Amino acid sequence: MKIALFTETYLSFVNGVGTHVKTLKNGLEKLGHEVLVVCALPGIKKHFIKDGVLCCPSMSWKKVYDYGVAKPISPTRFRYIKNFAPDIIHIHTEFGIGFSGASAAKLLKIPYVYTMHTMYDEYIYYVVPKKLTKIAKKIAHFYGRQLAQRASVVVGPSVKIEDFLRSCGVLKPIEIVPNSVEVDLFNPEKVSEIEKNNIKKELSLKDTDFLGCFCARLGKEKNIDLLIKNWKELVKDNNNKKLLIFGDGPYKEEFIDLAESLDIKDNVIFLGKVEHKKLPPYYSICDFYITASLSEVHSISTLEAMASKLPVFHILDERNQNQIKEGVNGFIYKDVSEMKELILKYENMSEQERQNLKNSTRNSVLNSGELQLGENMIKIYNMALDNYSLKKKKIRI
């Protein structure tokens, strides 16, 4: 099968959608399928294909981590896609590239699958002033609904996305395909002691430090301010705790200022943007992963931490609880006191108990690799082809 994947962001960005598309591409190719990724790339003037990726000129969106936003209509882009001759198109974005994917599917008379990865209500503030939020949400809901209603199959990584699509007015069935993780890349056994010691030296960390970490775009939707305030309570009587925060974003300086104002700047370390393939050694020096975010639908960063043998401490999220299995790959906390109690309990486990939990955590994602994702999506693509064929027959009748 020839498959074209459309995404606004790809390899050059630390981003869940880009990582997901890369993992999907790898899985599909290992299964023998031919894949073309169509993505926006700021800073280029002409379209070009390299390593199975069609890079499209785009404007840099400074407010959102310098992502690129491409024009929705491009005759040049369409010629490249037509020459590839896909059997099916899979859209992973709602912006310019996503629109061009839907348009290409219509012109080529082939089906498209639409995966919604993000609940955009959480991100409207990046785009419009607060007073325009209400109308912006209506527009976003309308656009998402249109993409979904015209797709042959709609996909979401969790029931949380299904709920959001229903709130947008999408009536058709929604297939749940959980996100996947590059299990081999995040295998801590592949990280050398020299690499780990070099990172600890670089960050002035001691062997006695108990390290938590969090990886994300540094925006207010990730609840990082709450995480930092909770960390203040944790280190009151336990000063050996350090929180490593990987990522960049519009609120980075504000979060740094918050840590300084709470007098815990030595306990909260901001590492900035870390290239995706360089993340594994950083995860390997940590003891656990922690998040207070309620904006996730099925967090890839959390999966990467699990693959790195890091139990996850996750704030209670009623519609995204399935990712964490209590005592198997992490713990769910409701408030700061419960968070503190659970972390201290984990720290006070015997070395063998902690190791057992770490092994269990990695084992929980071993069946969530790129091949499994590829196999799951091939089923979806075949469903889409059947739906499209049936629709054409009905139109003829």
Sequence and secondary structure as in RCSB ss.txt:
>XXXX:A:sequence
MKIALFTETYLSFVNGVGTHVKTLKNGLEKLGHEVLVVCALPGIKKHFIKDGVLCCPSMSWKKVYDYGVAKPISP
TRFRYIKNFAPDIIHIHTEFGIGFSGASAAKLLKIPYVYTMHTMYDEYIYYVVPKKLTKIAKKIAHFYGRQLAQR
ASVVVGPSVKIEDFLRSCGVLKPIEIVPNSVEVDLFNPEKVSEIEKNNIKKELSLKDTDFLGCFCARLGKEKNID
LLIKNWKELVKDNNNKKLLIFGDGPYKEEFIDLAESLDIKDNVIFLGKVEHKKLPPYYSICDFYITASLSEVHSI
STLEAMASKLPVFHILDERNQNQIKEGVNGFIYKDVSEMKELILKYENMSEQERQNLKNSTRNSVLNSGELQLGE
NMIKIYNMALDNYSLKKKKIRI
>XXXX:A:secstr
 EEEEEES  TTS  HHHHHHHHHHHHHHHTT EEEEEEEEET SS EEETTEEEEEEEEEGGGTTEEE  S  H
HHHHHHHHH  SEEEE  SSHHHHHHHHHHHHHT  EEEE    GGGTGGGTS GGGHHHHHHHHHHHHHHHHHH
SSEEEESSHHHHHHHHHTT  S EEE      TTTT GGGS HHHHHHHHHHTT  TT EEEEEES  SGGGTHH
HHHHHHHHHTSS TTEEEEEE   TTHHHHHHHHHHTT TTTEEEEE   GGGHHHHHHT SEEEE  S  SS H
HHHHHHHTT  EEEE  TTS TT  BTTTEEEESSHHHHHHHHHHHHTS HHHHHHHHHHHHHTTTTSSHHHHHH
HHHHHHHHHHHHHHHHHHHHH 
